[in-house]
Amino acid sequence: MYILNVEAFLVAITLLTIVPGIDTVLVIRNTSRSGGKDGVVTSLGICLGLFVHATFSAIGISAILLQSAELFQAMKWIGAAYLIWLGIGGLRAAFKGHAGMAINDAASNVFNANRSLKEGFLSNVLNPKTAVFYLAFLPQFIDPQHSPFLQSMIMASIHFVIAMLWQCGIAGMVSSAKRLFASNSAMRWMEGVTGAVLVFLGLKLILDDQK
């Protein structure tokens, strides 16, 4: 495996997967709508969308590498700064406090696999935050001596597995998950811990590049 700092990648991508966001809300909503199968298929659609973002990220990284190594290095620093920015945002949310996610039960409905897959896929592919994250995040772990596309696909595959495990777990325990994500104290704790770790990882990546 050519991925640089693979341990840091695994920690960061796991933390960013478990922080509640649009994907989590959609899985919970669709599970409430027509059961666990709906949540699992929705999760599959979401995770398939990761490969679209990884492809565009790899194209951008490859184009920058063709220009100059300095531009690639600058892109890595920007990505590390982006991780720190995300972490600071999490810490601010933890200290400031906010209401838990407002998640309401959807009306009972018949399970439709195509609908669930499409909803999950489009919600991820059309999410600009995921696109920006992949473009800023993946270069931290790309080895310029090897194919950016192959490395991006490997990282997207790892993210796919982690996200599927997490989201399918949520679908299987949706009642408990809804109470958790509706809790202000639980949200603040999760935001604070993940925010601190992301700041640490961003600083570590910058310091490692200076060595």
C-alpha positions in Angstrom: 0.0 0.0 0.0 1.5 3.4 -1.1 -0.6 5.6 1.2 1.5 7.9 3.3 0.7 8.3 7.1 -1.8 5.5 6.8 -2.4 5.4 10.6 -3.3 9.2 10.6 -5.6 8.6 7.6 -7.5 5.8 9.4 -7.9 7.9 12.6 -9.1 11.0 10.7 -11.4 9.3 8.3 -13.0 7.2 11.1 -13.6 10.3 13.2 -15.1 12.3 10.3 -17.3 9.4 9.5 -18.9 9.1 12.9 -19.6 12.8 13.4 -23.3 13.2 12.7 -24.1 15.1 9.5 -26.3 14.9 6.4 -25.5 11.3 5.7 -26.4 10.2 9.3 -29.7 12.1 9.2 -30.6 10.6 5.8 -29.9 7.0 7.0 -31.9 7.6 10.2 -34.8 9.2 8.3 -35.0 6.4 5.7 -34.7 3.7 8.4 -37.6 5.3 10.2 -39.5 5.4 6.9 -39.5 1.7 6.0 -37.1 -0.3 8.2 -33.4 -1.4 8.4 -33.2 -2.4 4.7 -34.0 1.1 3.7 -31.2 2.5 5.9 -28.7 -0.1 4.6 -29.4 0.6 0.9 -29.4 4.3 1.6 -25.9 3.9 3.2 -24.8 1.9 0.1 -25.8 4.8 -2.2 -24.0 7.3 0.1 -20.8 5.3 0.1 -20.8 4.7 -3.7 -20.8 8.4 -4.0 -17.4 8.5 -2.3 -15.8 7.1 -5.4 -17.1 10.0 -7.5 -15.4 12.5 -5.2 -12.2 10.4 -5.1 -12.1 10.3 -8.9 -12.4 14.1 -9.2 -9.9 14.6 -6.4 -7.4 12.3 -8.2 -7.8 14.2 -11.5 -7.1 17.5 -9.6 -4.1 16.1 -7.8 -2.7 14.6 -11.0 -3.0 18.0 -12.8 -1.3 19.8 -9.9 1.6 17.2 -9.9 2.1 17.8 -13.6 2.6 21.5 -12.9 5.1 21.4 -10.0 6.0 19.7 -6.8 5.8 23.1 -5.1 2.1 23.4 -6.0 1.5 19.9 -4.7 3.2 20.8 -1.4 1.2 24.0 -1.1 -2.0 22.0 -1.7 -1.0 19.6 1.1 -0.5 22.5 3.5 -3.8 24.0 2.6 -5.4 20.6 3.3 -3.7 20.3 6.7 -5.0 23.8 7.5 -8.4 22.7 6.4 -8.3 19.8 8.9 -7.3 22.3 11.6 -10.2 24.6 10.6 -12.7 21.7 10.8 -11.3 20.8 14.2 -11.6 24.3 15.5 -15.2 24.4 14.3 -15.9 21.3 16.3 -14.3 22.7 19.4 -16.3 26.0 19.0 -19.5 24.0 18.7 -18.6 22.0 21.8 -18.0 25.0 23.9 -20.8 27.1 22.5 -23.4 24.2 22.7 -26.2 23.6 20.3 -29.4 21.7 20.1 -29.3 18.1 19.1 -30.3 17.1 15.6 -34.0 17.5 14.9 -34.9 14.1 13.5 -38.5 13.3 13.0 -40.0 9.9 12.1 -41.0 9.8 8.5 -44.4 8.3 7.7 -44.5 4.6 7.2 -43.8 3.6 3.6 -43.1 0.6 1.4 -39.4 -0.1 0.9 -38.1 0.8 -2.5 -34.4 -0.1 -3.1 -34.0 2.1 -6.2 -35.4 5.1 -4.4 -33.2 4.6 -1.3 -30.0 4.0 -3.4 -30.7 7.1 -5.5 -31.4 9.3 -2.5 -28.2 8.2 -0.8 -26.0 8.5 -3.9 -27.3 12.0 -4.9 -27.1 13.3 -1.3 -23.4 12.5 -1.2 -22.4 13.4 -4.8 -24.2 16.7 -4.7 -22.8 17.6 -1.2 -20.1 20.3 -1.9 -18.6 19.8 1.6 -17.7 16.2 0.7 -16.1 17.4 -2.6 -14.0 20.1 -0.9 -13.0 17.7 1.9 -11.8 15.0 -0.5 -9.8 17.5 -2.6 -8.2 19.0 0.5 -7.8 15.8 2.5 -6.6 13.1 0.2 -3.4 14.9 -0.9 -2.1 14.6 2.6 -1.6 10.9 2.1 -0.7 10.7 -1.6 2.8 9.5 -2.5 3.8 11.5 -5.7 5.9 8.5 -6.8 2.8 6.4 -7.4 -0.5 6.7 -9.1 -2.7 9.4 -7.5 -5.8 7.7 -9.0 -5.0 4.3 -7.5 -4.2 5.7 -4.1 -7.4 7.8 -4.1 -9.5 4.7 -5.0 -7.8 2.7 -2.2 -8.6 5.5 0.3 -12.1 5.8 -0.9 -12.5 2.0 -0.5 -11.3 2.2 3.1 -13.7 5.1 3.7 -16.5 3.0 2.0 -16.0 0.1 4.4 -15.8 2.3 7.6 -18.8 4.3 6.5 -20.9 1.3 5.7 -20.1 -0.4 9.0 -21.0 2.8 10.9 -24.2 3.7 9.0 -25.5 0.1 8.9 -24.9 0.0 12.7 -27.0 3.2 13.0 -29.7 1.6 10.8 -29.8 -1.5 13.0 -30.2 0.6 16.2 -32.1 3.6 14.9 -34.2 4.1 18.0 -31.1 4.4 20.3 -29.3 6.5 17.7 -32.1 9.0 17.4 -32.0 9.6 21.2 -28.2 10.0 21.1 -28.2 12.5 18.2 -31.1 14.4 19.8 -29.0 14.9 23.0 -27.2 18.2 23.3 -24.6 16.9 25.8 -23.7 13.9 23.6 -23.3 16.1 20.5 -21.1 18.6 22.4 -18.9 15.7 23.7 -18.5 14.2 20.2 -17.8 17.5 18.6 -15.2 18.4 21.2 -13.3 15.1 21.0 -13.2 14.9 17.3 -12.4 18.6 16.9 -9.4 18.2 19.2 -8.1 15.2 17.4 -8.5 16.9 14.0 -6.5 19.9 15.1 -3.8 17.6 16.4 -3.7 15.6 13.1 -3.5 18.8 11.0 -0.6 20.2 13.1 1.1 16.8 13.0 0.9 16.6 9.2 2.3 20.1 8.8 5.2 19.4 11.2 5.9 16.1 9.5 6.3 17.9 6.2 8.8 20.3 7.6 11.1 17.4 8.7 
